[in-house]
């Protein structure tokens, strides 16, 4: 069984080539590790990565669009953030169950 680290080393030249393409199109903030993690967590989510052929991995990496990576990580960021961390419990309660005034009935 091949470890993720070994697979990463095998496809590193492909990841670097994809990174060069992304840099060409001036997408900032995307790293080689981001491309790798995107493929693992999104593209190969339902696959047994250890059983994948090298050509399948290469094909996937080359087919990834920079916008897919950016969108994926933006969504992950939104999911992980606690939007109400600066609100105390009474303020949160007021937001979730606002009092209805007589004028609104």
C-alpha positions in Angstrom: 0.0 0.0 0.0 1.4 3.3 -1.1 1.4 6.2 1.5 0.1 9.7 0.6 3.6 11.0 1.0 5.0 8.6 -1.6 2.1 9.5 -4.0 2.8 13.2 -3.4 6.4 12.7 -4.3 5.5 10.9 -7.5 3.1 13.5 -8.7 5.2 16.5 -7.5 6.4 17.4 -11.0 2.8 17.5 -12.2 1.8 19.6 -9.3 4.6 22.0 -10.0 3.6 22.2 -13.6 0.0 23.0 -12.6 1.3 25.6 -10.2 3.3 27.2 -13.0 0.0 27.4 -15.0 -1.9 28.9 -12.1 0.9 31.5 -11.6 0.7 32.3 -15.3 -2.9 33.2 -14.9 -2.0 35.3 -11.9 -4.0 33.4 -9.2 -2.5 34.4 -6.0 -2.6 32.5 -2.7 -2.7 29.0 -4.2 0.1 26.6 -3.3 1.2 23.2 -4.5 -0.2 21.8 -1.2 -3.5 23.5 -2.0 -3.7 21.7 -5.3 -2.9 18.4 -3.7 -5.4 18.8 -0.9 -8.1 19.9 -3.3 -7.6 16.8 -5.3 -7.6 14.5 -2.2 -10.6 16.2 -0.5 -12.7 17.0 -3.6 -11.7 15.2 -6.7 -10.7 11.9 -5.2 -13.1 12.1 -2.2 -15.0 8.9 -3.1 -12.0 7.0 -4.4 -9.4 4.8 -2.8 -6.3 6.9 -3.7 -3.9 4.1 -3.0 -5.5 2.1 -5.8 -5.5 4.9 -8.4 -3.2 4.6 -11.3 -0.6 7.3 -11.7 -2.0 8.4 -15.1 -5.4 9.0 -13.4 -3.9 11.3 -10.8 -1.9 13.2 -13.5 -5.0 13.6 -15.6 -7.0 14.9 -12.7 -4.3 17.4 -11.6 -3.9 18.7 -15.2 -7.7 19.1 -15.5 -8.2 21.2 -12.4 -9.1 24.8 -13.0 -7.7 27.4 -10.7 -11.2 28.8 -10.1 -12.3 25.4 -8.8 -9.6 25.4 -6.2 -10.4 29.0 -5.1 -14.1 28.3 -4.9 -13.6 25.1 -2.9 -11.4 26.7 -0.3 -13.7 29.8 0.0 -16.6 27.4 0.7 -14.5 25.5 3.3 -13.5 28.8 4.9 -17.2 29.9 5.2 -18.1 26.5 6.7 -15.4 26.6 9.3 -15.9 30.2 10.5 -18.0 30.9 13.5 -20.0 33.9 12.2 -21.4 34.7 15.7 -18.3 34.4 17.8 -18.4 38.1 18.7 -22.0 38.1 19.7 -23.1 37.3 23.3 -25.9 34.8 24.0 -28.6 37.5 24.5 -27.7 39.2 21.2 -27.8 35.9 19.4 -31.2 35.1 21.0 -32.5 38.5 19.8 -31.4 37.8 16.3 -32.9 34.3 16.2 -36.2 35.2 17.9 -36.9 38.9 17.4 -39.7 40.4 19.3 -42.6 41.4 17.1 -43.9 44.9 17.8 -47.6 45.8 17.6 -47.0 47.8 14.4 -45.7 44.7 12.6 -48.8 42.6 13.2 
